[in-house]
Structure formats: C-alpha cells, structure tokens
Amino acid sequence: MADEHNPDDLPRFLDPFTDFGFKTLFLQPKNLDLVINLINAVFESIGEPKIMSARIVNGEHTGFDSTKKRVVQDLECITERNATIIVEVQQAREVDFVERMGFYGMRAAIVQTKRGEKHYSLVPVFVVCLMNFIYRKDHPGVVHVAETLFRDSSRPFIPTPRYVLVEVPKFHKAEEDLRTSLEGWIWSMGNMGRIKEIPNVLKKEPIFEHLYHEAELGNFSADEQKRYLKNLEENRQVKYALEYVLQQAKIDVDAARAEAKETVETAKKEIAEAFAVAVAEAVAEAVAEAVAEAVVEAKVGGKAEGKAEGKAELVAEMLQNGADWTTISKLTGITQESFDQMKGQMKN
C-alpha cells in the first residue's frame, strides 16, 4: 500500500494532474495569485490581454431544468471585466473530451443572457485545458487556440467561447533552458510530481516559490498525505489501464494490417496467375488461328494453281484435235485473251 512506502520513495511535491493536487493548488483562496499567474502566462502566449484580478466561483452547476445534467468543472473564475475563464485539467483523453469542452464553453456563454433582454452582448469566455496527453499529433506546437471561424477567410464568426489547449507532454525543454513564465508552468505541470528539488531557474521567481511551497507533501497532515497517495495510485492505475488498452488496440490494428496485406498479396498473385493463363490462352488461340489460315490459304492456292494447269492442258489437247474457239470457250470458260496466249505458245 502507498502508506507502507519508504519515506525516501515518496514524492516531495503534489502532482497537479491529480484531483487532490489541482484542487489544493488552485481552488484555495490563498492561492488566487497562482491562478492569475497561470492564466496570464497562457494569455500572453496567445496575444490576449492580462487579467489583473479574478474571483474563483463554484465550478458545479445544476442543469437548466430538472431533466438536464449537472456540470462539474475543475476551476471557473471571473475577471474584473466579467470575462469567464474555465480551467480544466485532463489526465487522459476521453471519448467525449472535445464535446465536454465545447459544452462548458457554450454553457458559460449562454448563462450570461437574462430573460427579457433584446440583444445578446456577450463577454469573453475562455476554456483553458491543461492536458497530460497529446491531442494534436498533426501539429508540433504546445499551445493551440480553437474558435468558430469563417472557412474562406479564417475571420471569427462567433467571438466567444474560445478554447485554449495546452499539451504538456509535447514540452521537452530542460529545466536550465526555461525562459518564460509559461515554460516554467508547463514544465512544472509535467514534472513537479516526480522531482525532489525545485529547479534553480524557478527559485528566482516568487510565484514558483509559492507554487512549490504549497505543493510540498510534507506540509500536509498524515491523513491528507494518505488521501493524496491513494489519489495518485488511482491515477496511475487509470493510466496503466489506458496504456494497456491502447497497446492492445495497436496490436489488433497491426494484426489486421498484416492480414490485409497478406490478403492483398495473395489476391495480386492470383490475379497475376489468372492474367498469365488468360494471356497464354489468347496467344495460343491466335497462333492456332494464324496457322489454320495459312494452311487454308496454301491449300486454296494449290488447288487454284493445279486447276489452272489442268485447264491449260485441256485447251492444248482440244486445239490439237481441231476444236475451234467457240467450242473451247463453252467447255472451259477460258477468255479470248487467254486462248490467244495459249495458242501462240503452242505455235512456238
């Protein structure tokens, strides 16, 4: 069990991707400066103005009526300009991840309107999702902004809500190379649950000193430590189960691909063999027809030549016996020209 571990093996800092860690670090009124600094680091990277203050509100909402689902968000805060910012932490990808983020954003926009109002004047809504998995494998960036745009111009159609996705596992900078507040936050989100010492580069920033002080497990009671370690173990089990499912799915996909490839190769071989047989049969048939035609032509030619020779002999014999042209023509069908030629040859 977790509470039986050697103290030296226990983590020093909370993992913010656990439910216990996130709520402890970001849902406490004393840690509002952490929330504002995190949001501003993200906003600065996407060109949004910084917020000066905010208040944390209850992230749990009932449905619009008794038949609608209750909504539970990780963190919702309202800025001094009444903008709504929802911060979600996602440990692993779920089937309805995108739909849920879309619902959170749309709901926050819808609840701004009041009955009887003629016009819809919506203040900005942002859904910031810190993800411990890679969602966009088609793009190398760590921070992504999604919104409703016109296809032909990329111009915004509906200005709110907007979605900011931060893919923490894509961030690979070493701790000594951290330069910006956002880099410090992303690095800490991905690593603070397994390190023993605060990186020197982050010790220079008061906000990170505060973050790591609040995250130090030794500052919590034995009961709180036990709850956290149980939560951490549950997260690991979910992660291992998901990795197993993904691994099995990959094995199944690879097996299906191999089987499909084998089927295609077999089909190609059968088609090639059938084509070769068809070509051979067609060639044999063509050769046989050509030979037959040659034989027929030879025979016909031979007969015609033999027939001409026989007719010449008959004409010669009739001439010797004193037959005239009229009689020979009727009996042989020979033309006058041929008759004269044969008669001349006999005189020579």
C-alpha positions as MATLAB code, in Angstrom:
seq = 'MADEHNPDDLPRFLDPFTDFGFKTLFLQPKNLDLVINLINAVFESIGEPKIMSARIVNGEHTGFDSTKKRVVQDLECITERNATIIVEVQQAREVDFVERMGFYGMRAAIVQTKRGEKHYSLVPVFVVCLMNFIYRKDHPGVVHVAETLFRDSSRPFIPTPRYVLVEVPKFHKAEEDLRTSLEGWIWSMGNMGRIKEIPNVLKKEPIFEHLYHEAELGNFSADEQKRYLKNLEENRQVKYALEYVLQQAKIDVDAARAEAKETVETAKKEIAEAFAVAVAEAVAEAVAEAVAEAVVEAKVGGKAEGKAEGKAELVAEMLQNGADWTTISKLTGITQESFDQMKGQMKN';
ca = [
       0.000    0.000    0.000;
       1.067    3.597   -0.545;
       1.315    4.393    3.170;
       3.758    1.483    3.640;
       6.334    3.018    1.268;
       9.719    4.169    2.444;
       9.554    7.954    3.055;
      12.538    8.379    0.723;
      10.474    6.860   -2.095;
       7.537    9.201   -1.619;
       7.109   12.202   -3.904;
       8.130   15.537   -2.478;
       5.599   17.636   -4.400;
       1.987   17.166   -5.434;
       1.190   16.174   -8.990;
      -1.167   18.930  -10.280;
      -2.780   16.461  -12.678;
      -4.297   14.588   -9.747;
      -7.651   15.726   -8.416;
      -6.193   16.289   -4.943;
      -3.199   18.205   -6.307;
      -5.167   20.525   -8.581;
      -7.804   21.392   -6.011;
      -5.177   22.021   -3.352;
      -3.073   24.270   -5.538;
      -5.711   26.213   -7.452;
      -9.038   26.148   -5.629;
      -7.834   27.701   -2.394;
      -8.479   31.452   -1.935;
      -4.917   31.885   -0.637;
      -3.598   30.620   -3.968;
      -5.508   33.031   -6.203;
      -2.184   34.534   -7.302;
      -1.245   31.115   -8.748;
      -4.468   31.029  -10.769;
      -3.977   34.551  -12.137;
      -0.299   33.975  -12.980;
      -1.074   30.706  -14.768;
      -3.882   32.301  -16.807;
      -1.754   35.322  -17.692;
       1.128   33.105  -18.813;
      -1.240   31.304  -21.191;
      -2.936   34.527  -22.329;
       0.381   36.221  -23.073;
       1.358   33.343  -25.378;
      -1.815   33.764  -27.477;
      -1.887   37.562  -27.556;
      -4.716   38.093  -25.063;
      -4.541   40.935  -22.508;
      -3.569   40.019  -18.987;
      -6.105   39.943  -16.185;
      -5.460   41.988  -13.064;
      -7.791   40.207  -10.697;
     -10.258   37.360  -10.567;
     -12.546   35.555   -8.205;
     -12.991   31.816   -8.019;
     -16.594   30.667   -8.319;
     -18.177   27.328   -7.662;
     -17.448   25.153  -10.675;
     -20.512   22.993  -10.073;
     -23.708   23.930  -11.912;
     -27.135   22.392  -11.957;
     -28.901   21.816  -15.267;
     -31.110   24.436  -16.896;
     -34.048   22.375  -15.667;
     -34.554   19.222  -13.612;
     -34.032   16.961  -16.635;
     -30.605   18.344  -17.584;
     -27.243   17.007  -16.464;
     -25.294   18.612  -13.601;
     -21.990   20.177  -14.692;
     -18.813   19.926  -12.602;
     -15.823   21.966  -13.768;
     -12.306   21.912  -12.332;
     -11.991   25.680  -11.979;
     -14.062   28.674  -13.029;
     -13.120   32.257  -12.344;
     -14.492   35.670  -13.279;
     -12.143   38.519  -14.184;
     -12.521   42.222  -13.349;
     -14.072   42.666  -16.822;
     -16.586   39.869  -16.126;
     -14.911   37.505  -18.569;
     -15.378   33.851  -17.651;
     -12.316   31.628  -17.610;
     -12.712   27.905  -17.115;
      -9.546   25.933  -16.403;
      -9.714   22.181  -16.895;
      -7.027   19.623  -16.157;
      -7.249   16.448  -18.221;
      -5.139   13.464  -17.187;
      -6.051   11.230  -20.149;
      -8.047   11.531  -23.333;
     -11.694   10.544  -23.024;
     -14.202    9.703  -25.738;
     -16.252   12.867  -25.189;
     -13.341   15.194  -24.377;
     -13.985   17.701  -27.202;
     -17.758   17.661  -26.727;
     -17.402   18.280  -22.991;
     -15.050   21.231  -23.519;
     -17.480   22.621  -26.101;
     -20.377   22.267  -23.695;
     -18.530   24.045  -20.888;
     -17.755   26.993  -23.143;
     -21.240   27.280  -24.650;
     -22.927   26.981  -21.279;
     -20.803   29.769  -19.830;
     -21.805   31.984  -22.773;
     -25.497   31.137  -22.584;
     -25.915   31.839  -18.863;
     -24.807   35.453  -19.414;
     -28.133   36.343  -21.024;
     -31.133   37.423  -18.960;
     -34.806   36.947  -19.637;
     -36.329   39.929  -21.432;
     -33.111   41.252  -22.919;
     -33.369   42.170  -26.602;
     -29.738   41.943  -27.537;
     -27.046   39.468  -26.751;
     -23.969   41.279  -25.524;
     -21.597   38.505  -24.540;
     -18.398   38.983  -22.571;
     -15.477   36.685  -23.437;
     -15.456   33.056  -22.355;
     -12.239   31.065  -22.370;
     -11.855   27.362  -21.703;
      -8.217   26.624  -20.887;
      -7.419   22.917  -20.867;
      -4.120   21.683  -19.443;
      -3.706   18.207  -20.896;
      -1.390   15.414  -19.807;
      -1.707   13.744  -23.204;
      -1.144   14.661  -26.844;
      -4.283   15.620  -28.711;
      -2.918   17.189  -31.917;
      -0.423   14.784  -33.429;
      -0.637   16.751  -36.679;
       0.955   19.872  -35.180;
       4.212   20.298  -33.213;
       3.016   23.251  -31.127;
       2.265   23.012  -27.405;
      -0.425   25.727  -27.141;
      -3.396   25.782  -29.535;
      -6.374   28.124  -29.839;
      -9.707   26.910  -31.254;
     -12.651   29.131  -32.147;
     -15.527   29.437  -34.632;
     -14.243   30.877  -37.929;
     -15.397   31.503  -41.491;
     -13.860   28.819  -43.690;
     -12.998   31.158  -46.546;
     -11.234   33.864  -44.548;
     -10.327   32.497  -41.089;
     -12.185   35.513  -39.700;
     -14.005   34.880  -36.411;
     -17.722   34.248  -36.793;
     -18.713   33.933  -33.141;
     -16.146   35.677  -30.876;
     -16.865   33.555  -27.870;
     -16.264   30.973  -26.482;
     -12.613   30.313  -27.300;
     -10.676   27.195  -26.366;
      -7.005   27.060  -25.424;
      -5.384   23.621  -25.377;
      -2.016   23.159  -23.666;
      -0.399   19.805  -24.479;
       2.071   19.368  -21.627;
       3.775   16.129  -22.876;
       4.928   17.958  -26.023;
       7.136   20.273  -23.949;
      10.699   18.895  -23.901;
      12.878   21.772  -22.708;
      15.388   21.020  -19.960;
      14.928   22.893  -16.687;
      18.034   25.015  -17.229;
      16.622   26.225  -20.566;
      13.355   27.613  -19.158;
      12.962   31.270  -20.118;
       9.340   32.374  -19.782;
       6.667   32.108  -17.132;
       4.601   29.827  -19.391;
       7.564   27.495  -19.879;
       8.006   27.367  -16.114;
       4.345   26.500  -15.655;
       4.259   23.821  -18.340;
       7.491   22.262  -17.081;
       6.181   22.268  -13.504;
       2.828   20.770  -14.518;
       4.620   17.884  -16.191;
       7.446   17.289  -13.720;
       6.774   18.569  -10.206;
       5.080   15.327   -9.153;
       8.312   13.362   -9.592;
      11.189   15.700   -8.714;
      12.911   16.142   -5.353;
      14.306   19.659   -5.758;
      12.985   22.903   -7.201;
      14.922   23.845  -10.360;
      17.316   26.722   -9.672;
      15.934   28.733  -12.576;
      12.464   28.657  -10.969;
      13.712   29.602   -7.500;
      14.325   33.097   -8.862;
      10.589   33.628   -9.391;
       8.452   34.286   -6.259;
       5.368   32.796   -7.938;
       7.100   29.442   -8.369;
       8.479   29.526   -4.842;
       4.871   29.916   -3.717;
       3.705   27.109   -6.057;
       6.277   24.593   -4.821;
       5.767   25.579   -1.184;
       2.031   24.904   -1.490;
       2.752   21.628   -3.325;
       5.182   20.219   -0.768;
       3.687   16.972    0.539;
       5.478   17.292    3.876;
       3.308   20.313    4.725;
       0.179   18.146    4.841;
      -1.202   16.020    7.656;
      -0.775   12.246    7.637;
      -4.424   11.826    6.651;
      -4.077   14.275    3.754;
      -0.894   12.563    2.600;
      -2.701    9.232    2.642;
      -5.589   10.650    0.604;
      -3.182   12.116   -1.914;
      -1.188    8.905   -2.322;
      -4.420    6.982   -2.829;
      -5.491    9.503   -5.479;
      -2.065    9.244   -7.109;
      -2.282    5.451   -7.209;
      -5.767    5.607   -8.722;
      -4.460    7.921  -11.440;
      -1.605    5.551  -12.171;
      -3.957    2.606  -12.430;
      -6.154    4.513  -14.865;
      -3.078    5.468  -16.893;
      -1.775    1.886  -16.934;
      -5.194    0.575  -17.942;
      -5.430    3.129  -20.737;
      -1.915    2.310  -21.940;
      -2.807   -1.398  -21.942;
      -5.967   -0.753  -23.957;
      -4.030    1.390  -26.436;
      -1.292   -1.224  -26.685;
      -3.824   -3.997  -27.331;
      -5.592   -1.808  -29.871;
      -2.258   -1.238  -31.643;
      -1.580   -4.981  -31.649;
      -5.034   -5.621  -33.111;
      -4.570   -2.904  -35.726;
      -1.121   -4.225  -36.680;
      -2.510   -7.757  -36.949;
      -5.404   -6.534  -39.098;
      -2.992   -4.621  -41.328;
      -0.739   -7.677  -41.693;
      -3.730   -9.849  -42.542;
      -4.999   -7.285  -45.039;
      -1.530   -7.050  -46.614;
      -1.337  -10.834  -46.887;
      -4.809  -10.919  -48.436;
      -3.822   -8.233  -50.942;
      -0.590  -10.053  -51.837;
      -2.479  -13.324  -52.300;
      -5.083  -11.588  -54.436;
      -2.363   -9.923  -56.528;
      -0.654  -13.304  -57.028;
      -3.916  -14.975  -58.023;
      -4.741  -12.115  -60.388;
      -1.254  -12.311  -61.927;
      -1.553  -16.055  -62.396;
      -5.024  -15.739  -63.899;
      -3.769  -12.977  -66.193;
      -0.802  -15.114  -67.309;
      -3.125  -18.043  -68.065;
      -5.502  -15.773  -69.978;
      -2.606  -14.288  -71.998;
      -1.197  -17.732  -72.751;
      -4.594  -18.997  -73.881;
      -5.137  -15.913  -76.032;
      -1.679  -16.278  -77.630;
      -2.219  -19.997  -78.268;
      -5.612  -19.314  -79.809;
      -4.183  -16.544  -82.011;
      -1.299  -18.771  -83.176;
      -3.679  -21.630  -83.909;
      -5.923  -19.336  -85.937;
      -2.931  -17.930  -87.858;
      -1.634  -21.439  -88.651;
      -5.067  -22.592  -89.754;
      -5.471  -19.582  -92.030;
      -2.020  -20.204  -93.550;
      -2.853  -23.831  -94.209;
      -6.166  -22.943  -95.804;
      -4.539  -20.287  -97.980;
      -1.872  -22.770  -99.015;
      -4.439  -25.382  -99.897;
      -6.661  -22.939 -101.762;
      -3.681  -21.551 -103.655;
      -2.504  -25.043 -104.515;
      -5.882  -26.028 -105.816;
      -6.163  -22.861 -107.869;
      -2.718  -23.396 -109.355;
      -3.454  -27.041 -110.142;
      -6.790  -26.116 -111.646;
      -5.138  -23.524 -113.962;
      -2.551  -26.064 -115.137;
      -5.221  -28.662 -115.832;
      -7.280  -26.164 -117.807;
      -4.246  -25.266 -119.969;
      -3.604  -28.928 -120.774;
      -7.244  -29.418 -121.733;
      -7.213  -26.387 -124.055;
      -3.998  -27.602 -125.695;
      -5.441  -31.049 -126.283;
      -8.644  -29.622 -127.786;
      -6.643  -27.376 -130.138;
      -4.633  -30.365 -131.313;
      -7.863  -32.151 -132.091;
      -9.052  -29.209 -134.195;
     -11.591  -27.645 -131.844;
     -12.430  -24.016 -132.556;
     -12.612  -21.039 -130.092;
     -16.367  -21.201 -129.645;
     -16.320  -24.851 -128.575;
     -13.291  -24.446 -126.262;
     -14.806  -21.338 -124.583;
     -18.077  -23.093 -123.836;
     -16.370  -26.123 -122.332;
     -13.587  -24.415 -120.330;
     -14.794  -20.848 -119.758;
     -11.450  -19.544 -120.924;
     -11.252  -15.914 -122.058;
     -10.320  -14.854 -125.599;
      -7.092  -13.305 -124.328;
      -6.018  -16.482 -122.517;
      -6.996  -18.590 -125.537;
      -4.849  -16.465 -127.856;
      -1.880  -16.632 -125.498;
      -2.081  -20.415 -125.201;
      -2.499  -20.772 -128.979;
       0.578  -18.630 -129.555;
       2.654  -20.635 -127.105;
       1.766  -23.851 -128.918;
       2.944  -22.450 -132.264;
       6.311  -21.542 -130.736;
];
